Amino acid sequence: MKGLVLAAVALVALVIGSAAALRVYGGNKEFKVLLGAFVGAVALYSAAFWLSPPDLGFIAPMWLEASPTVDFGNGLLFLALIFHGYWCFAYFSCLSPSMSVMVALRRRRGEGLTRSDALAIQGGDEPVNLIFLRRLPKLLDGGYVAEEAGAYRLLPRGGRIATLGSFLKRLINASVGV
Amino acid sequence: MLKGLLLSGCLVSLWVVAQGVVFHVCAPQKAFASMLKWFAPTVPLYVVIFLLTPADLGVLSSRFVGVDWRLSLLNGLGVHVLLFLTAGLCYSHADRSITVRLLIELARAPQQRLTLDQMQAICGVEVLMQDRLDIMVRNGFLAIRDDRFVLTSKGWIGGGVGLLARSVLRMKAV
């Protein structure tokens, strides 16, 4: 129980801290902010767990886990699983093309959206649309692709991700192309 | 608490294998609905197995037994639900990730090279948006009225969640 209580406190700190940090962060590698917040939350949780009394001053004896290691690991598991959900929620709600369509439709108040309007949201009428403007610099910086003579070439690191991605898609029977 | 965690872990592992078979045999159009349908029976199954088995499961050392059984039951149930949601998100990563799709297309291209125009033609915004709009219509977030996409009540709630999240979490598109 102690682990669960402290994990809940660490999660609240993580969400507030990351939301505040994202407001002042100027770059476009938000994953670093979120990972930093997670590392901070784990450090806070670990320190609080090992430095505080087993009952935290209010937990009834019947709710105390006999093994501190299990209690600690259990809290950490909750922290990690909920952080993964929070991470996905943050990216999906702020950057997903699907969510962008729903948000645009909410702002239009029942006006509706044509297919070309939906394309325009993602910069479909620009020479380089948003999908590539955001991803290509990261793939180049990360050593996944290289730019050569006006084309992009897959590097071994990117090839490993492609192999893993193809394997996962086969596992869930998803089409690899579209 | 270890008893609940172990039972949940075992049931989720079995469900993942069964769901993989379902994906290959049935190829469901609504993947998440299929996952939910096949996962749902594991929740009462978890509770029944928990209640019918001894506190130490016949294998756990006595130092891992002793916490109130109700806490152990609820804790395992919480992990069980979180593992399902995590599996759903992992499915989404594998199925929808644009970056992974881009890298796969590069891997399949001659000499593993593509120009920007070729990439935009294969997995650019037109291909992607058509795919996403179809999925949103199929899953009941959007409806088509007079050749225009409009929000359903489900989509209206989804868009509201997005608006709220975007006002709190400032992430930039570029």
HADDOCK unambig.tbl for C-alpha pairs under 7 A between the chains (distance, minus, plus):
assign (segid A and resid 19 and name CA) (segid B and resid 168 and name CA) 6.48 0.50 0.50
assign (segid A and resid 19 and name CA) (segid B and resid 169 and name CA) 5.31 0.50 0.50
assign (segid A and resid 22 and name CA) (segid B and resid 169 and name CA) 6.49 0.50 0.50
assign (segid A and resid 22 and name CA) (segid B and resid 170 and name CA) 5.62 0.50 0.50
assign (segid A and resid 22 and name CA) (segid B and resid 171 and name CA) 6.84 0.50 0.50
assign (segid A and resid 23 and name CA) (segid B and resid 170 and name CA) 5.61 0.50 0.50
assign (segid A and resid 28 and name CA) (segid B and resid 172 and name CA) 6.35 0.50 0.50
assign (segid A and resid 28 and name CA) (segid B and resid 174 and name CA) 6.40 0.50 0.50
assign (segid A and resid 30 and name CA) (segid B and resid 171 and name CA) 6.89 0.50 0.50
assign (segid A and resid 62 and name CA) (segid B and resid 67 and name CA) 6.05 0.50 0.50
assign (segid A and resid 62 and name CA) (segid B and resid 68 and name CA) 5.56 0.50 0.50
assign (segid A and resid 63 and name CA) (segid B and resid 67 and name CA) 5.79 0.50 0.50
assign (segid A and resid 63 and name CA) (segid B and resid 68 and name CA) 5.74 0.50 0.50
assign (segid A and resid 63 and name CA) (segid B and resid 71 and name CA) 6.97 0.50 0.50
assign (segid A and resid 64 and name CA) (segid B and resid 67 and name CA) 5.89 0.50 0.50
assign (segid A and resid 65 and name CA) (segid B and resid 67 and name CA) 5.14 0.50 0.50
assign (segid A and resid 66 and name CA) (segid B and resid 63 and name CA) 6.15 0.50 0.50
assign (segid A and resid 66 and name CA) (segid B and resid 64 and name CA) 6.22 0.50 0.50
assign (segid A and resid 66 and name CA) (segid B and resid 65 and name CA) 6.92 0.50 0.50
assign (segid A and resid 66 and name CA) (segid B and resid 66 and name CA) 6.27 0.50 0.50
assign (segid A and resid 66 and name CA) (segid B and resid 67 and name CA) 6.50 0.50 0.50
assign (segid A and resid 67 and name CA) (segid B and resid 63 and name CA) 6.29 0.50 0.50
assign (segid A and resid 67 and name CA) (segid B and resid 64 and name CA) 5.92 0.50 0.50
assign (segid A and resid 70 and name CA) (segid B and resid 2 and name CA) 6.94 0.50 0.50
assign (segid A and resid 81 and name CA) (segid B and resid 82 and name CA) 6.48 0.50 0.50
assign (segid A and resid 81 and name CA) (segid B and resid 86 and name CA) 6.87 0.50 0.50
assign (segid A and resid 85 and name CA) (segid B and resid 86 and name CA) 6.86 0.50 0.50
assign (segid A and resid 93 and name CA) (segid B and resid 162 and name CA) 4.89 0.50 0.50
assign (segid A and resid 93 and name CA) (segid B and resid 165 and name CA) 6.27 0.50 0.50
assign (segid A and resid 93 and name CA) (segid B and resid 166 and name CA) 6.86 0.50 0.50
assign (segid A and resid 94 and name CA) (segid B and resid 162 and name CA) 6.83 0.50 0.50
assign (segid A and resid 94 and name CA) (segid B and resid 165 and name CA) 6.94 0.50 0.50
assign (segid A and resid 94 and name CA) (segid B and resid 166 and name CA) 5.49 0.50 0.50
assign (segid A and resid 94 and name CA) (segid B and resid 171 and name CA) 6.10 0.50 0.50
assign (segid A and resid 95 and name CA) (segid B and resid 173 and name CA) 6.01 0.50 0.50
assign (segid A and resid 98 and name CA) (segid B and resid 132 and name CA) 6.12 0.50 0.50
assign (segid A and resid 99 and name CA) (segid B and resid 159 and name CA) 6.62 0.50 0.50
assign (segid A and resid 99 and name CA) (segid B and resid 162 and name CA) 6.41 0.50 0.50
assign (segid A and resid 102 and name CA) (segid B and resid 155 and name CA) 6.45 0.50 0.50
assign (segid A and resid 102 and name CA) (segid B and resid 158 and name CA) 6.98 0.50 0.50
assign (segid A and resid 102 and name CA) (segid B and resid 159 and name CA) 4.65 0.50 0.50
assign (segid A and resid 103 and name CA) (segid B and resid 159 and name CA) 4.67 0.50 0.50
assign (segid A and resid 103 and name CA) (segid B and resid 162 and name CA) 6.26 0.50 0.50
assign (segid A and resid 103 and name CA) (segid B and resid 163 and name CA) 6.10 0.50 0.50
assign (segid A and resid 105 and name CA) (segid B and resid 150 and name CA) 6.92 0.50 0.50
assign (segid A and resid 105 and name CA) (segid B and resid 151 and name CA) 6.70 0.50 0.50
assign (segid A and resid 106 and name CA) (segid B and resid 156 and name CA) 6.65 0.50 0.50
assign (segid A and resid 106 and name CA) (segid B and resid 159 and name CA) 6.05 0.50 0.50
assign (segid A and resid 110 and name CA) (segid B and resid 150 and name CA) 6.66 0.50 0.50
assign (segid A and resid 112 and name CA) (segid B and resid 148 and name CA) 5.51 0.50 0.50
assign (segid A and resid 112 and name CA) (segid B and resid 149 and name CA) 5.34 0.50 0.50
assign (segid A and resid 112 and name CA) (segid B and resid 150 and name CA) 4.72 0.50 0.50
assign (segid A and resid 113 and name CA) (segid B and resid 148 and name CA) 5.15 0.50 0.50
assign (segid A and resid 113 and name CA) (segid B and resid 149 and name CA) 5.01 0.50 0.50
assign (segid A and resid 113 and name CA) (segid B and resid 150 and name CA) 6.62 0.50 0.50
assign (segid A and resid 114 and name CA) (segid B and resid 147 and name CA) 6.77 0.50 0.50
assign (segid A and resid 114 and name CA) (segid B and resid 148 and name CA) 4.73 0.50 0.50
assign (segid A and resid 114 and name CA) (segid B and resid 149 and name CA) 6.12 0.50 0.50
assign (segid A and resid 119 and name CA) (segid B and resid 125 and name CA) 6.60 0.50 0.50
assign (segid A and resid 119 and name CA) (segid B and resid 126 and name CA) 6.55 0.50 0.50
assign (segid A and resid 119 and name CA) (segid B and resid 129 and name CA) 6.66 0.50 0.50
assign (segid A and resid 122 and name CA) (segid B and resid 125 and name CA) 6.66 0.50 0.50
assign (segid A and resid 124 and name CA) (segid B and resid 125 and name CA) 5.87 0.50 0.50
assign (segid A and resid 124 and name CA) (segid B and resid 126 and name CA) 6.95 0.50 0.50
assign (segid A and resid 129 and name CA) (segid B and resid 125 and name CA) 6.83 0.50 0.50
assign (segid A and resid 130 and name CA) (segid B and resid 174 and name CA) 6.87 0.50 0.50
assign (segid A and resid 131 and name CA) (segid B and resid 125 and name CA) 6.76 0.50 0.50
assign (segid A and resid 133 and name CA) (segid B and resid 174 and name CA) 6.42 0.50 0.50
assign (segid A and resid 134 and name CA) (segid B and resid 173 and name CA) 6.88 0.50 0.50
assign (segid A and resid 134 and name CA) (segid B and resid 174 and name CA) 4.95 0.50 0.50
assign (segid A and resid 135 and name CA) (segid B and resid 99 and name CA) 6.94 0.50 0.50
assign (segid A and resid 150 and name CA) (segid B and resid 115 and name CA) 6.36 0.50 0.50
assign (segid A and resid 151 and name CA) (segid B and resid 113 and name CA) 6.32 0.50 0.50
assign (segid A and resid 151 and name CA) (segid B and resid 114 and name CA) 5.42 0.50 0.50
assign (segid A and resid 151 and name CA) (segid B and resid 115 and name CA) 4.12 0.50 0.50
assign (segid A and resid 151 and name CA) (segid B and resid 116 and name CA) 6.62 0.50 0.50
assign (segid A and resid 152 and name CA) (segid B and resid 113 and name CA) 5.45 0.50 0.50
assign (segid A and resid 152 and name CA) (segid B and resid 114 and name CA) 5.40 0.50 0.50
assign (segid A and resid 152 and name CA) (segid B and resid 115 and name CA) 5.91 0.50 0.50
assign (segid A and resid 153 and name CA) (segid B and resid 112 and name CA) 5.72 0.50 0.50
assign (segid A and resid 153 and name CA) (segid B and resid 113 and name CA) 4.34 0.50 0.50
assign (segid A and resid 153 and name CA) (segid B and resid 114 and name CA) 6.70 0.50 0.50
assign (segid A and resid 154 and name CA) (segid B and resid 106 and name CA) 6.13 0.50 0.50
assign (segid A and resid 154 and name CA) (segid B and resid 107 and name CA) 6.61 0.50 0.50
assign (segid A and resid 154 and name CA) (segid B and resid 112 and name CA) 5.61 0.50 0.50
assign (segid A and resid 154 and name CA) (segid B and resid 113 and name CA) 6.48 0.50 0.50
assign (segid A and resid 158 and name CA) (segid B and resid 103 and name CA) 6.37 0.50 0.50
assign (segid A and resid 159 and name CA) (segid B and resid 107 and name CA) 6.38 0.50 0.50
assign (segid A and resid 161 and name CA) (segid B and resid 100 and name CA) 6.99 0.50 0.50
assign (segid A and resid 162 and name CA) (segid B and resid 100 and name CA) 6.16 0.50 0.50
assign (segid A and resid 162 and name CA) (segid B and resid 103 and name CA) 5.25 0.50 0.50
assign (segid A and resid 162 and name CA) (segid B and resid 104 and name CA) 4.67 0.50 0.50
assign (segid A and resid 162 and name CA) (segid B and resid 107 and name CA) 6.69 0.50 0.50
assign (segid A and resid 165 and name CA) (segid B and resid 94 and name CA) 6.40 0.50 0.50
assign (segid A and resid 165 and name CA) (segid B and resid 100 and name CA) 6.04 0.50 0.50
assign (segid A and resid 166 and name CA) (segid B and resid 104 and name CA) 6.88 0.50 0.50
assign (segid A and resid 168 and name CA) (segid B and resid 94 and name CA) 5.95 0.50 0.50
assign (segid A and resid 169 and name CA) (segid B and resid 94 and name CA) 5.94 0.50 0.50
assign (segid A and resid 169 and name CA) (segid B and resid 95 and name CA) 6.34 0.50 0.50
assign (segid A and resid 171 and name CA) (segid B and resid 20 and name CA) 6.68 0.50 0.50
assign (segid A and resid 172 and name CA) (segid B and resid 20 and name CA) 6.07 0.50 0.50
assign (segid A and resid 172 and name CA) (segid B and resid 23 and name CA) 5.87 0.50 0.50
assign (segid A and resid 173 and name CA) (segid B and resid 23 and name CA) 5.96 0.50 0.50
assign (segid A and resid 173 and name CA) (segid B and resid 24 and name CA) 5.72 0.50 0.50
assign (segid A and resid 173 and name CA) (segid B and resid 27 and name CA) 6.99 0.50 0.50
assign (segid A and resid 174 and name CA) (segid B and resid 95 and name CA) 6.26 0.50 0.50
